[in-house]
Amino acid sequence: MIKSELVQRMVRANPHLYQRDVENIVNTIVDEITAALADGNRVELRGFGAFSVKNRPARVGRNPRTGTTVKVDEKAVPFFKSGKEMRERLNKDKKR
């Protein structure tokens, strides 16, 4: 699902809200999560999961096309860990 599909589902589920308001809400939530991660903070949404930033150290990689070695700089990457409630809901049909 992409952001515009999420907005459309939320508009259908909340007919009393205008689409532009729902778009603003979704954009604000995404922007706040992004800003918190950029500041080095962790964002936890109970029952859903937690967003955090992990640092990947510098390393030597390979160009897959030519096979030559390339220096890959250290970088920060976003990381998401699903919450217990979400994992249980996703796996409820798989329990024996």
Backbone atoms as SQL, in Angstrom:
CREATE TABLE atoms (id INTEGER PRIMARY KEY, chain TEXT, resi INTEGER, resn TEXT, atom TEXT, x REAL, y REAL, z REAL);
INSERT INTO atoms VALUES
  (1, 'A', 1, 'MET', 'N', 0.846, -1.160, 0.000),
  (2, 'A', 1, 'MET', 'CA', 0.000, 0.000, 0.000),
  (3, 'A', 1, 'MET', 'C', 0.901, 1.236, 0.000),
  (4, 'A', 2, 'ILE', 'N', 0.534, 2.192, -0.836),
  (5, 'A', 2, 'ILE', 'CA', 1.264, 3.447, -0.868),
  (6, 'A', 2, 'ILE', 'C', 0.478, 4.513, -0.099),
  (7, 'A', 3, 'LYS', 'N', 1.132, 5.647, 0.146),
  (8, 'A', 3, 'LYS', 'CA', 0.536, 6.669, 1.004),
  (9, 'A', 3, 'LYS', 'C', -0.829, 7.133, 0.487),
  (10, 'A', 4, 'SER', 'N', -0.974, 7.317, -0.820),
  (11, 'A', 4, 'SER', 'CA', -2.254, 7.781, -1.361),
  (12, 'A', 4, 'SER', 'C', -3.360, 6.746, -1.135),
  (13, 'A', 5, 'GLU', 'N', -3.019, 5.465, -1.189),
  (14, 'A', 5, 'GLU', 'CA', -4.017, 4.424, -0.905),
  (15, 'A', 5, 'GLU', 'C', -4.402, 4.438, 0.567),
  (16, 'A', 6, 'LEU', 'N', -3.445, 4.667, 1.451),
  (17, 'A', 6, 'LEU', 'CA', -3.733, 4.785, 2.869),
  (18, 'A', 6, 'LEU', 'C', -4.682, 5.949, 3.127),
  (19, 'A', 7, 'VAL', 'N', -4.429, 7.084, 2.492),
  (20, 'A', 7, 'VAL', 'CA', -5.298, 8.249, 2.644),
  (21, 'A', 7, 'VAL', 'C', -6.710, 7.912, 2.177),
  (22, 'A', 8, 'GLN', 'N', -6.829, 7.246, 1.036),
  (23, 'A', 8, 'GLN', 'CA', -8.158, 6.898, 0.512),
  (24, 'A', 8, 'GLN', 'C', -8.904, 5.966, 1.463),
  (25, 'A', 9, 'ARG', 'N', -8.221, 4.998, 2.035),
  (26, 'A', 9, 'ARG', 'CA', -8.877, 4.093, 2.989),
  (27, 'A', 9, 'ARG', 'C', -9.340, 4.845, 4.234),
  (28, 'A', 10, 'MET', 'N', -8.518, 5.761, 4.689),
  (29, 'A', 10, 'MET', 'CA', -8.881, 6.535, 5.873),
  (30, 'A', 10, 'MET', 'C', -10.065, 7.460, 5.583),
  (31, 'A', 11, 'VAL', 'N', -10.115, 8.019, 4.378),
  (32, 'A', 11, 'VAL', 'CA', -11.246, 8.873, 3.995),
  (33, 'A', 11, 'VAL', 'C', -12.526, 8.052, 3.963),
  (34, 'A', 12, 'ARG', 'N', -12.464, 6.846, 3.404),
  (35, 'A', 12, 'ARG', 'CA', -13.657, 5.979, 3.357),
  (36, 'A', 12, 'ARG', 'C', -14.090, 5.568, 4.760),
  (37, 'A', 13, 'ALA', 'N', -13.133, 5.338, 5.654),
  (38, 'A', 13, 'ALA', 'CA', -13.457, 4.915, 7.018),
  (39, 'A', 13, 'ALA', 'C', -13.938, 6.084, 7.881),
  (40, 'A', 14, 'ASN', 'N', -13.638, 7.300, 7.447),
  (41, 'A', 14, 'ASN', 'CA', -14.014, 8.500, 8.211),
  (42, 'A', 14, 'ASN', 'C', -14.672, 9.515, 7.278),
  (43, 'A', 15, 'PRO', 'N', -15.898, 9.252, 6.842),
  (44, 'A', 15, 'PRO', 'CA', -16.540, 10.132, 5.854),
  (45, 'A', 15, 'PRO', 'C', -16.788, 11.553, 6.369),
  (46, 'A', 16, 'HIS', 'N', -16.704, 11.762, 7.661),
  (47, 'A', 16, 'HIS', 'CA', -16.907, 13.093, 8.220),
  (48, 'A', 16, 'HIS', 'C', -15.670, 13.987, 8.074),
  (49, 'A', 17, 'LEU', 'N', -14.539, 13.423, 7.629),
  (50, 'A', 17, 'LEU', 'CA', -13.315, 14.192, 7.429),
  (51, 'A', 17, 'LEU', 'C', -13.105, 14.472, 5.944),
  (52, 'A', 18, 'TYR', 'N', -12.558, 15.640, 5.648),
  (53, 'A', 18, 'TYR', 'CA', -12.217, 15.975, 4.270),
  (54, 'A', 18, 'TYR', 'C', -10.920, 15.271, 3.882),
  (55, 'A', 19, 'GLN', 'N', -10.806, 14.953, 2.583),
  (56, 'A', 19, 'GLN', 'CA', -9.611, 14.263, 2.109),
  (57, 'A', 19, 'GLN', 'C', -8.361, 15.099, 2.389),
  (58, 'A', 20, 'ARG', 'N', -8.422, 16.404, 2.192),
  (59, 'A', 20, 'ARG', 'CA', -7.233, 17.251, 2.426),
  (60, 'A', 20, 'ARG', 'C', -6.801, 17.205, 3.887),
  (61, 'A', 21, 'ASP', 'N', -7.779, 17.076, 4.805),
  (62, 'A', 21, 'ASP', 'CA', -7.434, 16.982, 6.216),
  (63, 'A', 21, 'ASP', 'C', -6.746, 15.658, 6.529),
  (64, 'A', 22, 'VAL', 'N', -7.250, 14.582, 5.935),
  (65, 'A', 22, 'VAL', 'CA', -6.639, 13.264, 6.139),
  (66, 'A', 22, 'VAL', 'C', -5.221, 13.258, 5.562),
  (67, 'A', 23, 'GLU', 'N', -5.040, 13.854, 4.385),
  (68, 'A', 23, 'GLU', 'CA', -3.701, 13.948, 3.790),
  (69, 'A', 23, 'GLU', 'C', -2.758, 14.705, 4.715),
  (70, 'A', 24, 'ASN', 'N', -3.241, 15.805, 5.287),
  (71, 'A', 24, 'ASN', 'CA', -2.414, 16.581, 6.218),
  (72, 'A', 24, 'ASN', 'C', -2.049, 15.763, 7.456),
  (73, 'A', 25, 'ILE', 'N', -2.995, 14.997, 7.971),
  (74, 'A', 25, 'ILE', 'CA', -2.736, 14.157, 9.145),
  (75, 'A', 25, 'ILE', 'C', -1.669, 13.121, 8.838),
  (76, 'A', 26, 'VAL', 'N', -1.825, 12.409, 7.723),
  (77, 'A', 26, 'VAL', 'CA', -0.867, 11.363, 7.344),
  (78, 'A', 26, 'VAL', 'C', 0.514, 11.978, 7.105),
  (79, 'A', 27, 'ASN', 'N', 0.568, 13.093, 6.386),
  (80, 'A', 27, 'ASN', 'CA', 1.854, 13.744, 6.115),
  (81, 'A', 27, 'ASN', 'C', 2.514, 14.232, 7.398),
  (82, 'A', 28, 'THR', 'N', 1.727, 14.752, 8.324),
  (83, 'A', 28, 'THR', 'CA', 2.274, 15.227, 9.588),
  (84, 'A', 28, 'THR', 'C', 2.873, 14.077, 10.390),
  (85, 'A', 29, 'ILE', 'N', 2.169, 12.948, 10.439),
  (86, 'A', 29, 'ILE', 'CA', 2.675, 11.785, 11.174),
  (87, 'A', 29, 'ILE', 'C', 3.993, 11.299, 10.567),
  (88, 'A', 30, 'VAL', 'N', 4.028, 11.158, 9.254),
  (89, 'A', 30, 'VAL', 'CA', 5.241, 10.695, 8.578),
  (90, 'A', 30, 'VAL', 'C', 6.380, 11.699, 8.783),
  (91, 'A', 31, 'ASP', 'N', 6.078, 12.982, 8.668),
  (92, 'A', 31, 'ASP', 'CA', 7.110, 14.009, 8.850),
  (93, 'A', 31, 'ASP', 'C', 7.663, 14.004, 10.275),
  (94, 'A', 32, 'GLU', 'N', 6.799, 13.827, 11.262),
  (95, 'A', 32, 'GLU', 'CA', 7.248, 13.811, 12.658),
  (96, 'A', 32, 'GLU', 'C', 8.114, 12.590, 12.956),
  (97, 'A', 33, 'ILE', 'N', 7.743, 11.437, 12.403),
  (98, 'A', 33, 'ILE', 'CA', 8.561, 10.230, 12.579),
  (99, 'A', 33, 'ILE', 'C', 9.925, 10.441, 11.935),
  (100, 'A', 34, 'THR', 'N', 9.928, 10.998, 10.729),
  (101, 'A', 34, 'THR', 'CA', 11.186, 11.255, 10.018),
  (102, 'A', 34, 'THR', 'C', 12.062, 12.232, 10.783),
  (103, 'A', 35, 'ALA', 'N', 11.465, 13.316, 11.293),
  (104, 'A', 35, 'ALA', 'CA', 12.229, 14.315, 12.037),
  (105, 'A', 35, 'ALA', 'C', 12.819, 13.720, 13.322),
  (106, 'A', 36, 'ALA', 'N', 12.036, 12.898, 14.009),
  (107, 'A', 36, 'ALA', 'CA', 12.529, 12.270, 15.242),
  (108, 'A', 36, 'ALA', 'C', 13.704, 11.350, 14.939),
  (109, 'A', 37, 'LEU', 'N', 13.615, 10.572, 13.872),
  (110, 'A', 37, 'LEU', 'CA', 14.715, 9.681, 13.500),
  (111, 'A', 37, 'LEU', 'C', 15.945, 10.490, 13.096),
  (112, 'A', 38, 'ALA', 'N', 15.740, 11.585, 12.379),
  (113, 'A', 38, 'ALA', 'CA', 16.857, 12.429, 11.961),
  (114, 'A', 38, 'ALA', 'C', 17.565, 13.029, 13.172),
  (115, 'A', 39, 'ASP', 'N', 16.824, 13.260, 14.258),
  (116, 'A', 39, 'ASP', 'CA', 17.416, 13.780, 15.489),
  (117, 'A', 39, 'ASP', 'C', 18.043, 12.676, 16.337),
  (118, 'A', 40, 'GLY', 'N', 17.959, 11.436, 15.871),
  (119, 'A', 40, 'GLY', 'CA', 18.560, 10.322, 16.598),
  (120, 'A', 40, 'GLY', 'C', 17.642, 9.696, 17.637),
  (121, 'A', 41, 'ASN', 'N', 16.365, 10.059, 17.622),
  (122, 'A', 41, 'ASN', 'CA', 15.413, 9.504, 18.578),
  (123, 'A', 41, 'ASN', 'C', 14.764, 8.234, 18.052),
  (124, 'A', 42, 'ARG', 'N', 14.137, 7.525, 18.940),
  (125, 'A', 42, 'ARG', 'CA', 13.402, 6.298, 18.622),
  (126, 'A', 42, 'ARG', 'C', 11.916, 6.639, 18.699),
  (127, 'A', 43, 'VAL', 'N', 11.106, 6.093, 17.781),
  (128, 'A', 43, 'VAL', 'CA', 9.664, 6.338, 17.775),
  (129, 'A', 43, 'VAL', 'C', 8.964, 5.003, 17.992),
  (130, 'A', 44, 'GLU', 'N', 8.180, 4.910, 19.050),
  (131, 'A', 44, 'GLU', 'CA', 7.471, 3.670, 19.362),
  (132, 'A', 44, 'GLU', 'C', 5.972, 3.912, 19.301),
  (133, 'A', 45, 'LEU', 'N', 5.286, 3.090, 18.529),
  (134, 'A', 45, 'LEU', 'CA', 3.829, 3.123, 18.440),
  (135, 'A', 45, 'LEU', 'C', 3.330, 1.808, 19.027),
  (136, 'A', 46, 'ARG', 'N', 2.824, 1.860, 20.240),
  (137, 'A', 46, 'ARG', 'CA', 2.420, 0.649, 20.965),
  (138, 'A', 46, 'ARG', 'C', 1.458, -0.190, 20.137),
  (139, 'A', 47, 'GLY', 'N', 1.716, -1.481, 20.094),
  (140, 'A', 47, 'GLY', 'CA', 0.893, -2.408, 19.345),
  (141, 'A', 47, 'GLY', 'C', 1.253, -2.476, 17.868),
  (142, 'A', 48, 'PHE', 'N', 2.006, -1.502, 17.382),
  (143, 'A', 48, 'PHE', 'CA', 2.393, -1.468, 15.973),
  (144, 'A', 48, 'PHE', 'C', 3.858, -1.819, 15.811),
  (145, 'A', 49, 'GLY', 'N', 4.733, -1.001, 16.426),
  (146, 'A', 49, 'GLY', 'CA', 6.152, -1.274, 16.312),
  (147, 'A', 49, 'GLY', 'C', 6.980, -0.066, 16.668),
  (148, 'A', 50, 'ALA', 'N', 8.281, -0.184, 16.450),
  (149, 'A', 50, 'ALA', 'CA', 9.211, 0.881, 16.804),
  (150, 'A', 50, 'ALA', 'C', 10.141, 1.176, 15.633),
  (151, 'A', 51, 'PHE', 'N', 10.333, 2.465, 15.395),
  (152, 'A', 51, 'PHE', 'CA', 11.263, 2.932, 14.381),
  (153, 'A', 51, 'PHE', 'C', 12.519, 3.415, 15.096),
  (154, 'A', 52, 'SER', 'N', 13.671, 3.069, 14.554),
  (155, 'A', 52, 'SER', 'CA', 14.919, 3.543, 15.124),
  (156, 'A', 52, 'SER', 'C', 15.933, 3.689, 13.992),
  (157, 'A', 53, 'VAL', 'N', 17.108, 4.186, 14.348),
  (158, 'A', 53, 'VAL', 'CA', 18.177, 4.367, 13.370),
  (159, 'A', 53, 'VAL', 'C', 19.330, 3.461, 13.764),
  (160, 'A', 54, 'LYS', 'N', 19.852, 2.740, 12.800),
  (161, 'A', 54, 'LYS', 'CA', 21.029, 1.908, 13.029),
  (162, 'A', 54, 'LYS', 'C', 22.160, 2.447, 12.164),
  (163, 'A', 55, 'ASN', 'N', 23.349, 2.426, 12.724),
  (164, 'A', 55, 'ASN', 'CA', 24.524, 2.888, 11.978),
  (165, 'A', 55, 'ASN', 'C', 25.240, 1.696, 11.380),
  (166, 'A', 56, 'ARG', 'N', 25.499, 1.802, 10.095),
  (167, 'A', 56, 'ARG', 'CA', 26.283, 0.767, 9.413),
  (168, 'A', 56, 'ARG', 'C', 27.702, 1.285, 9.251),
  (169, 'A', 57, 'PRO', 'N', 28.670, 0.516, 9.690),
  (170, 'A', 57, 'PRO', 'CA', 30.064, 0.980, 9.605),
  (171, 'A', 57, 'PRO', 'C', 30.563, 1.029, 8.155),
  (172, 'A', 58, 'ALA', 'N', 31.632, 1.777, 7.941),
  (173, 'A', 58, 'ALA', 'CA', 32.262, 1.821, 6.620),
  (174, 'A', 58, 'ALA', 'C', 32.790, 0.429, 6.293),
  (175, 'A', 59, 'ARG', 'N', 32.809, 0.108, 5.018),
  (176, 'A', 59, 'ARG', 'CA', 33.276, -1.211, 4.608),
  (177, 'A', 59, 'ARG', 'C', 33.786, -1.149, 3.176),
  (178, 'A', 60, 'VAL', 'N', 34.355, -2.249, 2.752),
  (179, 'A', 60, 'VAL', 'CA', 34.785, -2.366, 1.357),
  (180, 'A', 60, 'VAL', 'C', 33.790, -3.284, 0.666),
  (181, 'A', 61, 'GLY', 'N', 33.171, -2.784, -0.399),
  (182, 'A', 61, 'GLY', 'CA', 32.203, -3.571, -1.155),
  (183, 'A', 61, 'GLY', 'C', 32.731, -3.851, -2.549),
  (184, 'A', 62, 'ARG', 'N', 31.886, -4.472, -3.347),
  (185, 'A', 62, 'ARG', 'CA', 32.266, -4.778, -4.731),
  (186, 'A', 62, 'ARG', 'C', 31.206, -4.258, -5.678),
  (187, 'A', 63, 'ASN', 'N', 31.678, -3.723, -6.786),
  (188, 'A', 63, 'ASN', 'CA', 30.770, -3.336, -7.852),
  (189, 'A', 63, 'ASN', 'C', 30.310, -4.628, -8.520),
  (190, 'A', 64, 'PRO', 'N', 29.008, -4.951, -8.497),
  (191, 'A', 64, 'PRO', 'CA', 28.559, -6.234, -9.035),
  (192, 'A', 64, 'PRO', 'C', 28.770, -6.365, -10.548),
  (193, 'A', 65, 'ARG', 'N', 28.820, -5.251, -11.233),
  (194, 'A', 65, 'ARG', 'CA', 28.985, -5.299, -12.688),
  (195, 'A', 65, 'ARG', 'C', 30.438, -5.566, -13.087),
  (196, 'A', 66, 'THR', 'N', 31.374, -4.873, -12.421),
  (197, 'A', 66, 'THR', 'CA', 32.779, -4.990, -12.826),
  (198, 'A', 66, 'THR', 'C', 33.616, -5.844, -11.884),
  (199, 'A', 67, 'GLY', 'N', 33.140, -6.011, -10.649),
  (200, 'A', 67, 'GLY', 'CA', 33.891, -6.798, -9.681),
  (201, 'A', 67, 'GLY', 'C', 34.967, -6.012, -8.954),
  (202, 'A', 68, 'THR', 'N', 35.126, -4.736, -9.290),
  (203, 'A', 68, 'THR', 'CA', 36.137, -3.926, -8.619),
  (204, 'A', 68, 'THR', 'C', 35.683, -3.575, -7.202),
  (205, 'A', 69, 'THR', 'N', 36.661, -3.367, -6.327),
  (206, 'A', 69, 'THR', 'CA', 36.328, -3.022, -4.949),
  (207, 'A', 69, 'THR', 'C', 35.984, -1.534, -4.857),
  (208, 'A', 70, 'VAL', 'N', 35.056, -1.236, -3.975),
  (209, 'A', 70, 'VAL', 'CA', 34.627, 0.143, -3.767),
  (210, 'A', 70, 'VAL', 'C', 34.535, 0.413, -2.273),
  (211, 'A', 71, 'LYS', 'N', 34.914, 1.622, -1.867),
  (212, 'A', 71, 'LYS', 'CA', 34.809, 1.998, -0.470),
  (213, 'A', 71, 'LYS', 'C', 33.373, 2.488, -0.226),
  (214, 'A', 72, 'VAL', 'N', 32.714, 1.884, 0.749),
  (215, 'A', 72, 'VAL', 'CA', 31.364, 2.286, 1.116),
  (216, 'A', 72, 'VAL', 'C', 31.464, 3.013, 2.451),
  (217, 'A', 73, 'ASP', 'N', 31.016, 4.265, 2.475),
  (218, 'A', 73, 'ASP', 'CA', 31.113, 5.077, 3.690),
  (219, 'A', 73, 'ASP', 'C', 30.133, 4.591, 4.756),
  (220, 'A', 74, 'GLU', 'N', 30.412, 5.010, 5.992),
  (221, 'A', 74, 'GLU', 'CA', 29.499, 4.733, 7.096),
  (222, 'A', 74, 'GLU', 'C', 28.187, 5.456, 6.814),
  (223, 'A', 75, 'LYS', 'N', 27.073, 4.827, 7.209),
  (224, 'A', 75, 'LYS', 'CA', 25.791, 5.492, 6.997),
  (225, 'A', 75, 'LYS', 'C', 24.779, 5.064, 8.044),
  (226, 'A', 76, 'ALA', 'N', 23.783, 5.908, 8.211),
  (227, 'A', 76, 'ALA', 'CA', 22.682, 5.627, 9.125),
  (228, 'A', 76, 'ALA', 'C', 21.498, 5.152, 8.294),
  (229, 'A', 77, 'VAL', 'N', 20.846, 4.088, 8.739),
  (230, 'A', 77, 'VAL', 'CA', 19.700, 3.551, 8.018),
  (231, 'A', 77, 'VAL', 'C', 18.510, 3.401, 8.970),
  (232, 'A', 78, 'PRO', 'N', 17.296, 3.654, 8.457),
  (233, 'A', 78, 'PRO', 'CA', 16.122, 3.476, 9.310),
  (234, 'A', 78, 'PRO', 'C', 15.874, 1.991, 9.542),
  (235, 'A', 79, 'PHE', 'N', 15.333, 1.672, 10.709),
  (236, 'A', 79, 'PHE', 'CA', 15.063, 0.283, 11.074),
  (237, 'A', 79, 'PHE', 'C', 13.687, 0.227, 11.726),
  (238, 'A', 80, 'PHE', 'N', 12.904, -0.773, 11.377),
  (239, 'A', 80, 'PHE', 'CA', 11.576, -0.947, 11.972),
  (240, 'A', 80, 'PHE', 'C', 11.500, -2.325, 12.608),
  (241, 'A', 81, 'LYS', 'N', 11.027, -2.378, 13.832),
  (242, 'A', 81, 'LYS', 'CA', 10.794, -3.647, 14.512),
  (243, 'A', 81, 'LYS', 'C', 9.320, -3.687, 14.872),
  (244, 'A', 82, 'SER', 'N', 8.636, -4.703, 14.371),
  (245, 'A', 82, 'SER', 'CA', 7.203, -4.798, 14.633),
  (246, 'A', 82, 'SER', 'C', 6.934, -5.116, 16.095),
  (247, 'A', 83, 'GLY', 'N', 5.782, -4.641, 16.573),
  (248, 'A', 83, 'GLY', 'CA', 5.379, -4.889, 17.949),
  (249, 'A', 83, 'GLY', 'C', 4.795, -6.280, 18.111),
  (250, 'A', 84, 'LYS', 'N', 4.705, -6.728, 19.346),
  (251, 'A', 84, 'LYS', 'CA', 4.202, -8.063, 19.650),
  (252, 'A', 84, 'LYS', 'C', 2.782, -8.247, 19.130),
  (253, 'A', 85, 'GLU', 'N', 1.929, -7.254, 19.341),
  (254, 'A', 85, 'GLU', 'CA', 0.535, -7.350, 18.903),
  (255, 'A', 85, 'GLU', 'C', 0.439, -7.514, 17.382),
  (256, 'A', 86, 'MET', 'N', 1.259, -6.773, 16.634),
  (257, 'A', 86, 'MET', 'CA', 1.245, -6.896, 15.173),
  (258, 'A', 86, 'MET', 'C', 1.726, -8.276, 14.742),
  (259, 'A', 87, 'ARG', 'N', 2.819, -8.754, 15.350),
  (260, 'A', 87, 'ARG', 'CA', 3.335, -10.089, 14.991),
  (261, 'A', 87, 'ARG', 'C', 2.295, -11.158, 15.255),
  (262, 'A', 88, 'GLU', 'N', 1.615, -11.069, 16.408),
  (263, 'A', 88, 'GLU', 'CA', 0.585, -12.060, 16.732),
  (264, 'A', 88, 'GLU', 'C', -0.562, -12.008, 15.735),
  (265, 'A', 89, 'ARG', 'N', -0.945, -10.803, 15.351),
  (266, 'A', 89, 'ARG', 'CA', -2.050, -10.656, 14.397),
  (267, 'A', 89, 'ARG', 'C', -1.678, -11.194, 13.015),
  (268, 'A', 90, 'LEU', 'N', -0.445, -10.968, 12.606),
  (269, 'A', 90, 'LEU', 'CA', 0.008, -11.468, 11.306),
  (270, 'A', 90, 'LEU', 'C', 0.141, -12.981, 11.276),
  (271, 'A', 91, 'ASN', 'N', 0.428, -13.567, 12.432),
  (272, 'A', 91, 'ASN', 'CA', 0.669, -15.010, 12.498),
  (273, 'A', 91, 'ASN', 'C', -0.452, -15.803, 13.124),
  (274, 'A', 92, 'LYS', 'N', -1.620, -15.198, 13.340),
  (275, 'A', 92, 'LYS', 'CA', -2.692, -15.887, 14.034),
  (276, 'A', 92, 'LYS', 'C', -3.189, -17.130, 13.307),
  (277, 'A', 93, 'ASP', 'N', -3.187, -17.126, 11.989),
  (278, 'A', 93, 'ASP', 'CA', -3.637, -18.293, 11.214),
  (279, 'A', 93, 'ASP', 'C', -2.572, -19.364, 11.103),
  (280, 'A', 94, 'LYS', 'N', -1.347, -19.042, 11.442),
  (281, 'A', 94, 'LYS', 'CA', -0.228, -19.989, 11.298),
  (282, 'A', 94, 'LYS', 'C', 0.040, -20.771, 12.559),
  (283, 'A', 95, 'LYS', 'N', -0.654, -20.431, 13.650),
  (284, 'A', 95, 'LYS', 'CA', -0.449, -21.177, 14.901),
  (285, 'A', 95, 'LYS', 'C', -1.072, -22.549, 14.788),
  (286, 'A', 96, 'ARG', 'N', -0.446, -23.511, 15.455),
  (287, 'A', 96, 'ARG', 'CA', -0.952, -24.893, 15.382),
  (288, 'A', 96, 'ARG', 'C', -1.737, -25.241, 16.601);
